[in-house]
């Protein structure tokens, strides 16, 4: 039993680790039933962004915390983390192997913890002091804290170097004033990783610094945002005279841009990590939809479907290739490629659905597998922004990967 999971291991050490992981997971949860692509069965599940109420999100966060604590206690909470901080110090390949195995079991949704575990904690370990790591990174990995990113602003989402939230030094503290937007987990996060401007006279990429901001600090106000799709997965965060000690600074003053790029690489990676099974199911639903509307023999539809299949497979292979490269050899641009190709796939899947459905795409008739594609297409717009808009990401790829002339810098 579960031999199909053990074959994912490629070495003797990985096989032993996989055996331990399967034993741990199978003792607690049943195997997960994959979402069916059979027409008319179950929920269409075509929402790209999480859709839930505040109460539901908090319940999901509590379930995720509890599961992370169980993983930590069993030695699966921080698989590649430093041994001196409670991690197992295993290669990143073991972490990827565990995630593949865990994905086969009906465990709680870890989305509420993903930013803290995959984005904030790694940069704290890389650039933070031992005190910051002990105070924030370890508790996040243990499931005790939830983190959020305080990056985007109303006038600086695509180009984070243009942030206007400022921090002024006052003795041993920095006082932060400004506004952040599109904050995932904002309404229930314990800490935020904030990029702010500490030197108004420096070039915009050089006057930035990162701080860890406890979300219960006086002056922090969080307001939930209602999305086009009806959910409330994001918030806007107002910072008014928020005093943060200098000990909460991450890296050197003015080093924020470099650290932010490291953090965004983790966010862009997670966009691709979560998408492949979902895209494969969506593509199969589109094949069935083409048959139902009598266009499965249309050469234009067949060509677009085949192009999507090739694109999705290429995206998957690209990500697998990058996962085999040690993180310290990656520049961040590789993850940008992942993010762009996945966002394009979301967009093109929605466009083909609209072509096949015609008016049913925009008018809710109650028929299964029709109007639900509207949520997909609206979500696809968001993914073209999340982790940096396509325009910014393509500039990164052009300059760092293709070696094209750099854009003029202010």
Buried (B, 14 or more C-beta within 10 A) or exposed (E): EBEEBBEBBEEEEBBEBBBBBBEBBBEEBEBEEEBBBEBEEEEBBBBBBBBBEEEEBBEBBBBBBEBBBBBBEBBBBBBBBBEEBBBBEBBBBBBBBBEBBBEBBEBBEBBBBBBBBBBBBBBBBBBBBEEBBBBBBBBBBBBBBBBBBBBBBEEBBBBBBBBBBBBBEEEEBBBBBBBBBBBBBBBBBBBBBBBBBBBEEEEBBBBBBBBBBBBEBEBBEBEBBEBEBEBBBBBBBBBEEBBBEEEBBBBEBBBBBBBBBBBBBBBBBBBBBBBBEBBBBBBBBBBBBBEEBEBBEBEEBBEBBEEBBEBBEEBBEBBEEBBEEEBEEBEBBBBBBBBBBBBBBBBBBBBBBBBBBEEBBEEEEEEEBBBBBBBBBBBBBBBBBBBBBBEBBBBBBBBBEEEEEEEEEE
